[in-house]
């Protein structure tokens, strides 16, 4: 089957055995789901509908809570398209050393664990107002990627010292209202330093300018 993605239509507790999705086209008993870093398998009792009974923590992935709006990618064990990490049948899925954190409400972006590159996904098309603080110095070299899974003019404010330790002249990353965007930064000397095509720091540092 062709890989397809929908979203969670409700939060999932770490011990839940059902999930609710926004759409269930081509969902089938025995199929696999990936939400953040967890792999689930659709139970054989599933026939149809948006409420999906699941087996949690498949293929050595860890069970975890998931927020409403998080992406749900579904596939079969025979699929061969690569995601990342570990094989389910011939399909590579979980086991990555780069955790994914889904966020659906405004608030603080958590700093990565030192030495573990982290992806933070801002869910949906509603604007989120996020903040970042400086990493600890033992995070030097650690990558943080912040990316939207929809089109929304999110803002991410580096409240401690501004990106690159430049202060309030460059402390806000503003996403486009017309394009799905993201940005990446690296911790160095206890500071988040932006990576990518940004050449000049301004009061509102724009995301990638790919009109």
N, C-alpha and C positions, 0 to 999 in steps of 0.2 A: 504494500500500500504506500501511497505518498504520505510523507510526514505531514501532520497537521497540528495546529496549535489553537486551543481555546483558552479560556481563563476560568479561575475559580469564582463561583458565584456564592461565596461564603467562606469564612475562615475554617481551617481544619486543625483540630486539636491533635496533639502528638499521639493520643491513644484512640483517635476516631477510626472507625472501619468503613465509613462511607464518606464520599465527597460529593459536592454539588457543583456542576459546571454550567457555563453559559450556553454551550452547544455540545451535542454529543453525536454529530454526524460521523459515521463509520466506527463508532465505539463498538467493541465486541468482546464477549467473554473470552478471557485468556490473553487479551491484549495488554500492553504495558503503557504506563503513564510516567512521565517525568515532571515533577514539580520541584523547582529549585534544585537541590542536590539529591532528592529522594526519588527512588524508583518504586512504583506501585504496580500491582497486577490486578486487572479487573477479574472479579470472582466469577466462577462458572454459573452462578445463579442470575447474573445480569442478563436481561432481555432487551430493554430499551428504557429511554427516559434520561433525565438530567441528574438524577441521584444515582451515583455509581458505587456499588459495594466493592471494596478494594482489599487486597492483601498488602500490608505495609512493609517497607524496608527490604524490597527484593534486591537480589544481585549484590549483596554485601553493602548496600547503601544504608544510611542511618535514618530512622524515623525522626521527624521533626514537625513542629507546628508550621503552618503556612497561612499567609494572609489572603483575604479576599482580593481578587484582581490578579493574583500570581498566574503566570503562564502555565498551561497544562499541555504538554506535547505528548501525543499518543502515537503508538507504533506497534508493530508485531515483532515477535522474536526473530522472524526471518528477514526483517529489514536490514539493509546493509549500509545505509547512510551513516556517516560518522557524526556523533555529537562530541563526546570527549571521554576518555578514561578507560572504562571496562566493558567487556563484551557481554551482551545478552544474546545468546545464540550467535548470530553473525553481526549483531547490532551493537555498536559501541555507545555506551551511555554514561554510567556514573563512575564514582571512584576518583574523581578529579581532586587534585591538591589545591584547587582554587575555589573556595566556597562561594556560593551565590546567596545573597540576602535580598529578599523581596520586601519592598516598602510600599504601603498604600495610603499612608497618612502623613501629614506634615510633622516634622520633628527632627531629631538628630540622626546623622549618619554615623553608625558605629565605626570606630577605628579598627583596622585589621589587627589580628594577632601578629606579633613581630615575625617576619619571615614568611608569612602566608599571604600571597597576593589574593585580593578579594574583589568580587563584582557585586555592586549594589544596584538593583533594578528598581526604578521608580515606575510603579504600575499605573496604567490607565491613561485617560485623557483629561482628568481633572488636575488643575495646577497644584503642585505640592511645593511648600515652602520649607526648605531643608537647611540645616546648619552642619558645619564641620568644625572640629577642633584639632589642634596640633597633635601629631603622633608622638609617641615616646621615642627617645633617641635610639632604643634598640630595634626600632622599626626601619632603620636606614636601609634603603634599597627595596622596600616593600611597595608594590604597586596597588593602587586603589582605582578601580574603574567605576564610574557612575553613569548609568545609561537608562534611557526611557524605553519602555516596551510599547509606547504609544506616542502620539503627537500632543505635547502640552508644554506651555511656557513655564516649566519648573524653574525655581531659583535655588541655588546652593550657595550659602554665605559661609565663608571661612572666618569665623568670628574671632579667632585668637590673634593672628598677626597678618592675615591676608596671604594670598598665594605668593610663594616666593619670598615671604617676609617683607613685602612692600607696603603693608598697611592698607588703609581704606581706599587707596587709589586702585586697588585690584583685589577686592575681597568677595565679589559676587560673580558666580557663573550663571548666566541666564540662557535657558534653552529657547530655541525657536518655537513660535506658536504655529508654524506651518510645516515643520520637519521633525521627524524623529531624530534625536541627537543624544550625545553622550560626551564624556571627557575622561581623561586619565591623568593621574598625577602620581609622583613617587615621593616617598618620605626620605628626607636627607637632612641631617643635623636637627632633627625634631621639627622640620618644616615640610608642608606639602608643596611640592614644586610641580607646576603644570607641564605636561608633555604634549607634543603635537605641533600644529602649524601656527601657534599663537606667537606673534612677533613683538607686539607692543602691548603693555599692560595699560588698561583703561579702567574707569570707574565701574563699568559693567563688562566683564570679560565674556565675549560671546562664545558660543559653542562653535564647532567646525562649520566654516562658511561654505557649505556646498549647496548654494541656492536651489 
